[in-house]
Amino acid sequence: MRYFLRYRSVGEILASRELRAMGIKNPSKILAKLVSLGLIKRGIGCYTISKEVLDAFRRGEIEI
């Protein structure tokens, strides 16, 4: 989630490459799980942190 707080919207290919470089072995599976939990949204060729998560982070309701 730190990645998506830093880069609020990122392309699918770049997200997979960068997450793999960070040591995540199966970024596609992780991204799909984050989408299913509603933490990020999948657009056309990109992933974006959900507005609800971003707002909660800004209000200090969640820490990552």
N, C-alpha and C positions, 0 to 999 in steps of 0.2 A: 504494500500500500504506500510505503514511502515513495516509491518510484512514481506512482500516479499523483501523489500530492506535489511532487517536484515538477513532473511533466504532466500537466492536466489532460492533455490530449496528445496521443502518439499513434503513428501508423502501426498497423498489425505486424508487418515484417520487422520494422525497427524495434518494436516492443519485444518480440520473440528473440531477436538477436541480442538485445541488451540484457534481457532477463537471463538468457543462457550464459552470457559473459559474467553475470553476477553470481553464477553457480547454480542456477535453477535448471535441473535436468530436463524437465518436461514443461516448458513454459505454456504450451497450448492447453494442457490440462489445467494448469493453475489459472490461466486467463479465463477459461470456460467456467471454472468454479467461482471466480470473482464475479463474473457476469450473472451466473445463476443465483448468487447471494444478493445481487443488486448493488454491489459495491462499486462496480464500474459498468459502463454501458458500451455496447458494441455498435458502432456506426458503420458506414460504408467505408471499409478499409482502415478503420481506426478504432481505438479504445479511448474512452473518456471517463474520468472519475465522476461518479454520480453527484448531482447537485446536493442531495441530502447529506452525503458523507462529507463533502467539502464544507457545507454550511455548519455541520456539527463540529468539524475540526476547527473552524474559525471561531465558533462560540466557546471552544474549550471543553466541549462535552466528551470528546474522545481524544486520546493521545496515541500517537504511533511512533 
